[in-house]
């Protein structure tokens, strides 16, 4: 059962990593520009993408953090390479 959850988690990460910009920009364009019918599922996906984009902007510009700092990655690599 945990393998299924890990696969769903991985698919979700990949989906939102590649699709968040397209959904964030494309859905309002389709909704208001091309007069698509409102869809609750796409609205929920759009809100999730907006939250992820806001988190990315806060991490990058406000907190100035990265997911893996250069020093910590280099230290881990050096420790692994040394006998």
Secondary structure by P-SEA (a helix, b strand, c coil): caaaaaaaaaaaaaaaaccccccccccccccccccccccaaaaaaaaaaaaaaaaaaaaccccccccccaaaaaaaaaaaacc
